[in-house]
């Protein structure tokens, strides 16, 4: 099982340029995240872009759902990446930012 972080933990403890956000939602992330380093890739294309992902980077995975995030994070961890998934995925992030 891979580690997950809540939206609150991410927004509180992760510096904007410390980690790379891996967006697998097939959509745009909230403007709030614009200062972050973001790589957007379709979930089905992940095996084809593994050579573009570095094991030296720390990635935070934003998926469309919690289950998708866990599944993809486990896969990416098994191929040697440092990955943490955002618990609740994009819906959780969007809901949190509505109330900030």
N, C-alpha and C positions, 0 to 999 in steps of 0.2 A: 504494500500500500504506500502511496506517495503522500507527501505532506501537502496540506492545504492551508490557506490563510483566509481570514475573513476580510471583507472590504475595509473594516475599521483598522485591522492590523496592517493591511497594505498601505492605506492612506497615512497612517501614523508612523510606521517604522521604516518604510522603504523610500529612500530618497529618489527624486524624479529621474536622475540619471544613473542610479546605481544598478538597476536591473533592466533587462529588455523585456518588454511586454510582447508575448506571442499571442496575437489575436486570431483565433480560429472561428470566430462567429460569423464570418462571411458578411459582416456589416461594419458600419462605422462605430468607433468607440466614442464615448462622450468627449466633448471639447476640453473638458477638465484635464484629460490625459495627454493633450497635445504636446506639452514639454517633454514627455517621456519618449524613450526610444521604442518605437512600435514596429513590429514586423507582422504583416497580415498575410495569412496563408489559409487556403481552404483545407479543412480536415482531411479530405481525400488526397490532397497533394503533399501531405507531410512526408511520406516515404520518398517522394521525388526531390525534396528540398533539404534532406538531412545533411547533405554536404555543405549547405549554406549556414548551418547552425553549429556553433562552436561549443565544445565541452568546457571551455574556459569561461563562458558567460553564465550568468544566473538569469534564468527565465521565469517570468510569471505568466502563466497561461490563463487567458480569458476565453472561456467557451460559452456556448449558448445555454448550457445547463450544467448542473453539478455533476451528473453522471458522465456526460461527455468530457468534462474537465478531468475527472478522475481517470477515465479510461485513456485519454490521450496523454495525460501526465505519466501514467504508469508505462505506457509504450515508450515515451521519450526518455524516461529514466532508464528503462531497460536497454536502450541503445547508447547510453552513456552521457546524457545531458543532465545538467543541474536544473531541475524544474520544480516549481511550486505552482499549484493551481489555485485559482480564486474560487473559494467556496461560494456556491450559488451562481457562479458565472456572471454573464452580462446582466441578467435580470436583477441580481442582487446589487451589482454596481450601480445600475440605473436607478433603482429604488433608493439606495443610500444617497445618491447625489441630488435627488429631488428634494431631500429634506435638509441639505447642508446650506 
